[in-house]
Amino acid sequence: MNINNIKNVQMIVELLKIHKIDTIVINPGGTNVQLVKLLQNDEYFKCYSIVDERSAVYFAIGIYLQTGRPVAMVCTSAQATRNYIPGLTEAYYKGVPLLAITMEKHPRFKYQGYMQAPDQTSLPNDSVKKSFELPFISDINDIYHSRRVINDAILELSNDGLGPVQLCVPWLDFKIDNVEPKNKSIIRISIEDMQKIDLSSKKILIVIGEHLPFNEKEKNAINYFCNNTNSVVYVNHLSNFSNNYSVNGNLLLSIITDDEFDRLKPDIFITIGGQTGDYPLYNKLSKTSLAEVEHWIVSVDGKVVDTYDKLTKVFKGRVENFFLRVEENNVNHDYFELWSKETSSLKNDISVPFSNVSIAQYLHDKIPMNSIIQFSILNSLRIWNLFYLNPTIQCFSNVGAFGIDGGMSTLIGQSVISNELSFMVIGDLAFFYDLNSLGIRHIKNNLRILLINNNGGIEFKLHGEDKKEIDDYIAAANHFKNAKGWAETCGFIYLSANNMNEFMNASKTFLNKSDKPIILETFVSDIDESKAYQLLINKNLKNNGYLKKELKNSIKKIIGEKTINKLKNR
Ligand SMILES: Cc1ncc(C[n+]2csc(CCOP(=O)(O)OP(=O)(O)O)c2C)c(N)n1
């Protein structure tokens, strides 16, 4: 049986046709890619691309008002479904038959700290007549189940009066080993009742998810723990933490294979804070090959959140209490030394075309100390995590629900409280989504918006995907030209750059104090964006011999170790 649930998606398309729903409003995204591809490549359907989910529903209402026929809408997971709510509410009270096809991750990821996975089936009572959720297809029973539910959802559009209906579709967009896990127990421990524990023989990875800057008590406790254990603190910018044992391992984890990670794997990893927003880290820690590794959570709410399928202990209480509960020990720190050696051999200053990468290369060490930065979902967060930032800089991103909708508003909220320079690094779709925020009359002159205009969501064409097929609906390219008019109307200084020289020039003004807020718009080609990212990754693969090792392993798997040894001994 196909593990990615494509059967469900195919059934939806077939049944839409049978029920004669031929008009589809499509929102950009990743989890809905396969459904969108089927719809856009089928001449039966008339598709419309709309970036903002809020507009999409009102737009669909408009179509219904003129045609009198039901309209379907398709959006991705993350924060997308939530933005359907205003329009669906109007449709509910107006009696407009809209089929909201929303994607979700596999249901087992609900409330488990997995990225882009807020609950998609919790719409308000008066936004849809009914919510239907498809099963994830694992056997023939699920096929019968899905067929009935899809039909039922479509019929509900006009059952006992007209109105909107939700059809929620689970999707699994990564590979998972088909190995049945052993049974394991998860226990909850109150930190107050905890004796001191001896962790001196363990390699420990402390993972800090998104977190406000730490207070002295918390910092001292983590330092005490690190001094007395063989540990490494894995951080990215959102951790807002650094100490003598911290490592920003993002680039490293982006390039090494699972086999390579074996050397770096901990005995125990301890997570604190919110979501990491860190796919390279997730990809490594969730591997089934790490089955023996234990995951401990320290949290005030003591919730069971098994993000990586390795959870064994939940410590309920405060971080500063937990990290003091280890025995004093004279341990060696070779685990940190290993991580530190591996990360320090990486290079991120290689030559790349004008892109978010080249911009981060140039700007990362020029951002003034104590500034605030907010990264938008998703490429800006991904790219900037590959570069060092001064630890006095506070970093944030909306990784709670992973929306592209409100990053700029969040930063503006911070900038009106702070007197420091406040920077937003944002893609064009997210910028135009949150355009209303530019008019907030409380905006001060410390606001700096760095707009990376790469014509749509680069997320979906970063790995050399078919640009034509992706651009139309999935990446939603060609909706916006530039931000000049909006910026100037809203009282910003508007700067722009088409290449690195222009950027370096503009950045002088951008990084300095000014009597007005500033928007610096960079026009970057999507092809260069993807080239730059690939170059950064591949150059490091080559520099560090990971490619060679990976090649060796693949050959070993094909021809076997014995044959290799025979060849060697010739
Ligand atoms: C409200 C909402 N809708 C859709 C998505 C799915 N999504 C994730 S990244 C992305 C593309 C963002 O494009 P852009 O803002 O231009 O930034 P880029 O990554 O291209 O630099 C989309 C549509 C989302 N996360 N949130």
Ligand as a Chemical Component Dictionary entry (heavy atoms), coordinates in Angstrom:
data_LIG
# 
_chem_comp.id                   LIG 
_chem_comp.type                 NON-POLYMER 
_chem_comp.pdbx_formal_charge   1 
_chem_comp.three_letter_code    LIG 
# 
loop_
_chem_comp_atom.comp_id 
_chem_comp_atom.atom_id 
_chem_comp_atom.alt_atom_id 
_chem_comp_atom.type_symbol 
_chem_comp_atom.charge 
_chem_comp_atom.model_Cartn_x 
_chem_comp_atom.model_Cartn_y 
_chem_comp_atom.model_Cartn_z 
_chem_comp_atom.pdbx_ordinal 
LIG C1  C1  C 0 -0.904 31.122 6.148  1  
LIG C2  C2  C 0 -0.038 30.142 5.430  2  
LIG N1  N1  N 0 -0.355 29.777 4.179  3  
LIG C3  C3  C 0 0.441  28.919 3.502  4  
LIG C4  C4  C 0 1.570  28.403 4.071  5  
LIG C5  C5  C 0 2.454  27.420 3.315  6  
LIG N2  N2  N 1 3.763  28.014 2.958  7  
LIG C6  C6  C 0 4.897  27.753 3.646  8  
LIG S1  S1  S 0 6.258  28.519 3.047  9  
LIG C7  C7  C 0 5.349  29.221 1.808  10 
LIG C8  C8  C 0 6.024  30.075 0.775  11 
LIG C9  C9  C 0 6.518  31.360 1.306  12 
LIG O1  O1  O 0 6.975  32.131 0.254  13 
LIG P1  P1  P 0 7.667  33.534 0.483  14 
LIG O2  O2  O 0 7.009  34.249 1.579  15 
LIG O3  O3  O 0 7.741  34.237 -0.812 16 
LIG O4  O4  O 0 9.122  33.181 1.027  17 
LIG P2  P2  P 0 10.326 32.386 0.345  18 
LIG O5  O5  O 0 10.404 31.127 1.166  19 
LIG O6  O6  O 0 10.003 32.183 -1.098 20 
LIG O7  O7  O 0 11.526 33.234 0.531  21 
LIG C10 C10 C 0 3.998  28.844 1.887  22 
LIG C11 C11 C 0 2.955  29.282 0.939  23 
LIG C12 C12 C 0 1.861  28.804 5.396  24 
LIG N3  N3  N 0 2.933  28.351 6.018  25 
LIG N4  N4  N 0 1.060  29.671 6.039  26 
# 
loop_
_chem_comp_bond.comp_id 
_chem_comp_bond.atom_id_1 
_chem_comp_bond.atom_id_2 
_chem_comp_bond.value_order 
_chem_comp_bond.pdbx_ordinal 
LIG C1  C2  SING 1  
LIG C2  N1  SING 2  
LIG C2  N4  DOUB 3  
LIG N1  C3  DOUB 4  
LIG C3  C4  SING 5  
LIG C4  C5  SING 6  
LIG C4  C12 DOUB 7  
LIG C5  N2  SING 8  
LIG N2  C6  DOUB 9  
LIG N2  C10 SING 10 
LIG C6  S1  SING 11 
LIG S1  C7  SING 12 
LIG C7  C8  SING 13 
LIG C7  C10 DOUB 14 
LIG C8  C9  SING 15 
LIG C9  O1  SING 16 
LIG O1  P1  SING 17 
LIG P1  O2  DOUB 18 
LIG P1  O3  SING 19 
LIG P1  O4  SING 20 
LIG O4  P2  SING 21 
LIG P2  O5  DOUB 22 
LIG P2  O6  SING 23 
LIG P2  O7  SING 24 
LIG C10 C11 SING 25 
LIG C12 N3  SING 26 
LIG C12 N4  SING 27 
# 
